[in-house]
Amino acid sequence: MIRQIVSQDNQYIKLTASLRQKKYREETGLFVVEGTRFVQEALESSWILEYAVVSEAHEGNERIRGLATNLEKRGCQVLSVPPALYKKISDTEAPQGILAVMQQSRETLEAVAVTANKALWVILDSLQDPGNVGTIIRTADAAGAAGVLLAGECADLYAGKTTRATMGSLFHLPVIKASAPQCLEFCRRLGLSLYVAGAEAKHAYTDVNLTIPCAVVLGNEGAGVGDDFRSQARLHLKIPISGRAESLNVASAAAVILFEAVRQRGLAL
Amino acid sequence: MIRQIVSQDNQYIKLTASLRQKKYREETGLFVVEGTRFVQEALESSWILEYAVVSEAHEGNERIRGLATNLEKRGCQVLSVPPALYKKISDTEAPQGILAVMQQSRETLEAVAVTANKALWVILDSLQDPGNVGTIIRTADAAGAAGVLLAGECADLYAGKTTRATMGSLFHLPVIKASAPQCLEFCRRLGLSLYVAGAEAKHAYTDVNLTIPCAVVLGNEGAGVGDDFRSQARLHLKIPISGRAESLNVASAAAVILFEAVRQRGLAL
């Protein structure tokens, strides 16, 4: 049964609102996904749902009703709140009226190393922009990459801006935070060649063999890839720039390199 | 000489603040560029500078002093304001303390058609996100494209989010607003083949000849490319998706297709 809540002092309401802040996401290990499409993706995933919140203003919506039914079938409590209260906990400008609170992934590098078989990995070194991090996770999924490692001080994976930019791909492939040494050890263990992307690199990305098991490292928007990775690279690769732009946006660069890997691998579907 | 302003009722201050709104940008034909790098790009361009504003808090900064000198050499008045006042007119979270007010481009499709010689164009059909529009302009520049046409209801080119995402590429190649029929007429006149990108297309982008004079059309984030362009396409091309993602972000898709064109054309620099 859907439970009605009207007080902003309710513990669920306070908890949900607090998850907009990284501090509380880290303390609780929880995060919020919002909107019909994203909640649907969450339902289809094996991730653990804690509870969901629906705005009374959207309860008549058929898609939301269907989602609420399926959430309850999965043992996830659905709370109903007045529109004004929903707006207080929502992180979006035009709320669709449904959100779910979920547990963050506990996937570890060790566990993934055992089962990882596909041989295209992406490592992000201290990317600051949540939109870039999320977009690259989406691109990595679309390119059939095995997973994404977040090294250094990347934008928080569980911030709304990041998860929204993944368009649900967050649930499709392992995305794991790790230190640079852990990433390097992971690559050694899986036999992945380390390709570091950078504007001053010697090799055009189209001249590099991207069909072998490899990890492509993309760096911070300003500073590029750090020395930890640079010193261990098998090759440094660049995207030649034809016009007067200094460089590509890092998410665009990731798309170009990952889909060159797909092309070299024969667009295998 | 730098002129000091302390009142928020000053006409320059009020004008600058008003330019955060599209309505006033359209009324005046002006827009704001902000930050040392972007003002430097503006100075190197042939665009018309109206005036610049410097925060007193950054007047000691050598780079800002150098920019102010060069702005004045170009006949552009430099105004100095207290930090609190600067913050009021700034559109960025961590202001670098310098902005310039400029005239929007008056470049027309007709004029460009006469001089256009390079044969890779990008047409954006009703892209909503300013970050996507700006990022694609940057990518088009980096790929050596001849220009970008903004068709339909695209995000405003002169909004801060758009111009920032171009990273200065706005000044490097023609970016022109036009209706769909105008874009189609332009393509006919220049002999450009129209390649429309879409998820349901038949041809993989790698199987399409991107070395001929062509215009790549990318569509709205949700609805894709409109019928005006779809009905006139020489070919519909898609980026095959390997993983479970439904699609790529449109700016990522643009990067993949434009750099495939660069690759096919032999990475000509």
Boltz contact constraints between the chains, C-beta under 6 A:
constraints:
  - contact:
      token1: [A, 135]
      token2: [B, 249]
      max_distance: 6.0
  - contact:
      token1: [A, 138]
      token2: [B, 245]
      max_distance: 6.0
  - contact:
      token1: [A, 139]
      token2: [B, 252]
      max_distance: 6.0
  - contact:
      token1: [A, 141]
      token2: [B, 243]
      max_distance: 6.0
  - contact:
      token1: [A, 141]
      token2: [B, 245]
      max_distance: 6.0
  - contact:
      token1: [A, 142]
      token2: [B, 241]
      max_distance: 6.0
  - contact:
      token1: [A, 142]
      token2: [B, 243]
      max_distance: 6.0
  - contact:
      token1: [A, 142]
      token2: [B, 245]
      max_distance: 6.0
  - contact:
      token1: [A, 142]
      token2: [B, 248]
      max_distance: 6.0
  - contact:
      token1: [A, 143]
      token2: [B, 242]
      max_distance: 6.0
  - contact:
      token1: [A, 144]
      token2: [B, 242]
      max_distance: 6.0
  - contact:
      token1: [A, 144]
      token2: [B, 243]
      max_distance: 6.0
  - contact:
      token1: [A, 169]
      token2: [B, 245]
      max_distance: 6.0
  - contact:
      token1: [A, 172]
      token2: [B, 244]
      max_distance: 6.0
  - contact:
      token1: [A, 204]
      token2: [B, 267]
      max_distance: 6.0
  - contact:
      token1: [A, 206]
      token2: [B, 263]
      max_distance: 6.0
  - contact:
      token1: [A, 240]
      token2: [B, 267]
      max_distance: 6.0
  - contact:
      token1: [A, 240]
      token2: [B, 269]
      max_distance: 6.0
  - contact:
      token1: [A, 241]
      token2: [B, 142]
      max_distance: 6.0
  - contact:
      token1: [A, 242]
      token2: [B, 143]
      max_distance: 6.0
  - contact:
      token1: [A, 242]
      token2: [B, 144]
      max_distance: 6.0
  - contact:
      token1: [A, 242]
      token2: [B, 269]
      max_distance: 6.0
  - contact:
      token1: [A, 243]
      token2: [B, 141]
      max_distance: 6.0
  - contact:
      token1: [A, 243]
      token2: [B, 142]
      max_distance: 6.0
  - contact:
      token1: [A, 243]
      token2: [B, 144]
      max_distance: 6.0
  - contact:
      token1: [A, 244]
      token2: [B, 172]
      max_distance: 6.0
  - contact:
      token1: [A, 245]
      token2: [B, 138]
      max_distance: 6.0
  - contact:
      token1: [A, 245]
      token2: [B, 141]
      max_distance: 6.0
  - contact:
      token1: [A, 245]
      token2: [B, 142]
      max_distance: 6.0
  - contact:
      token1: [A, 245]
      token2: [B, 169]
      max_distance: 6.0
  - contact:
      token1: [A, 248]
      token2: [B, 142]
      max_distance: 6.0
  - contact:
      token1: [A, 249]
      token2: [B, 135]
      max_distance: 6.0
  - contact:
      token1: [A, 252]
      token2: [B, 139]
      max_distance: 6.0
  - contact:
      token1: [A, 252]
      token2: [B, 255]
      max_distance: 6.0
  - contact:
      token1: [A, 255]
      token2: [B, 252]
      max_distance: 6.0
  - contact:
      token1: [A, 255]
      token2: [B, 255]
      max_distance: 6.0
  - contact:
      token1: [A, 255]
      token2: [B, 256]
      max_distance: 6.0
  - contact:
      token1: [A, 256]
      token2: [B, 255]
      max_distance: 6.0
  - contact:
      token1: [A, 256]
      token2: [B, 259]
      max_distance: 6.0
  - contact:
      token1: [A, 259]
      token2: [B, 256]
      max_distance: 6.0
  - contact:
      token1: [A, 263]
      token2: [B, 206]
      max_distance: 6.0
  - contact:
      token1: [A, 267]
      token2: [B, 204]
      max_distance: 6.0
  - contact:
      token1: [A, 267]
      token2: [B, 240]
      max_distance: 6.0
  - contact:
      token1: [A, 269]
      token2: [B, 240]
      max_distance: 6.0
  - contact:
      token1: [A, 269]
      token2: [B, 242]
      max_distance: 6.0
